[in-house]
Amino acid sequence: MDLQYGAQYDTFRAELRDFLSAWPPTGEDAKLDFHTQEQRFREQAIARGYLYRDIPKQYGGSEQPNDPLRDRIIMEEFAKANVPFRAMSQGPAMLVPTLLEFGNEEQRKKYIPPTLQGEMRWCQGYSEPGSGSDLASLQCKAELQGDEFVITGQKIWTSSAKECQMMFGLFRTEPDAQKHAGISYLMVPMDQPGLEVRPLKQLTGSDEFNEVFFDGARTHVSNLVGKRGEGWNVSRATLKHERKLIGNPRLMVMQFELIAKLAKQVVRNGRPAIEDPAVQLELARLEGYVRACELCNMRMLSAELHGEVGKVVGPMMMIKLFTTKASEMLAQFAYDLVGSDGLLDIEAPDAGVWATRADARAIVHNFLFSKGPSSAGGASNIQRNIIGERVLGLPRDLRKTA
């Protein structure tokens, strides 16, 4: 296999590295708060054509020609340099591409620019207490009264709801229709009467998940994305982008690199853990998963370059399932490595994501959090059903045909 990108792309990589070397800012810019520094850096990256390449300039993107190799180089180098990349929150990563596909021009102009700039934060209103993996059974009701939908019901597991200005979600607008029909995709302001957010404390000690109660909350009819009653089709586009976000293989590579570093730092029986044959064996096993994921992504990249995406539908659908399971194993091994330090209290608000940290608090936090992504974007068992039916051609699940 020829894994070289070629001289043209080597030049592009060198130019990109030179640009990224300007982070973190120095001089007067270093005195600014982190959010402002981050936003200015992203603005400069957009101006250079490095970020939001698939988003038109009129909505705040850099609108670059489709070039999968440049996209891959950008992703690789931004991760290596540990600099602000595309905002990984739900607005830029999930709602924006959904509006580009299904939204109207008014919605795109109103919502995409402030979302990319970080001025408008979004949460996702999908799951309900009785509707998680079987999302089509949702009951949260939106009744059209004049030019507004009046919403009654509840959502749960709503990430960052207490910090967001808007929600995008699914609501039942035709209660007499069958499960997948009668559902509409609405954008809802969070700061209004009739809407209450209650935080849910998690295993990690943090409370980024929330439950949201609607008792007469309202949203204008202009916030309907796509056609009324056809929100299920719109939601599938959003879920596609969520699974892509969750299944980012670069995050798993960073996890493995940190574990290898950790194994050199941790002492077992008076010697670095990396010298223990059992640790070496487990590292080799885990690296097999990491490299397999990398090769799977290379195969998809090659297919995209040659217009053969249809030939790799299986790997594309496998990547989220595969990477979340592998990430769980990586987190478990890192937790095992820290030993008794894993008993530390991790409620400190700066516990953070451990992909750039090797301290015990962050590792314990990640171990506990690692159980969640396999449920986000569709639980793993549901994903296996989809793969079995759509890729392997197996009979449909009995529950679905009942």
Buried (B, 14 or more C-beta within 10 A) or exposed (E): EEEEBEEEBEEBBEEBEEBBEEBEBEEEEEEEEEEEBBBBBBBBBBEEBBBBBEBEEEBBBBBBEEBEBBBBBBBBBBBEBEBBBBBEBBBBBBBBBBBBBBBEEEBBBBBBBBBBBBEBBBBBBBBBEEBBBEBBEBBBBBEBEEEBBBBBBBBBBBBBBBEBBBBBBBBBBBEEEEBBBBBBBBBBBBEEEEBEBBBBEBEBBBEBBBBBBBEEBBBBEEBBBBEBBBBBEBBEBBBBBBBBBBBBBBBBBBBBEBBEEBBEEBEBEEEEBBEBEEBEEBBEEBBEBBEEBBBBBBBBBBBBEEEEEEEBBEBBBBBBBBBBBBBBBBBBBBBBBBEEBBEBEBEEEEBBEBBEBBBBBBBBBBBBBBBBBBBBBBEBEBBBBEBBBEBEEEEEBEEEEE
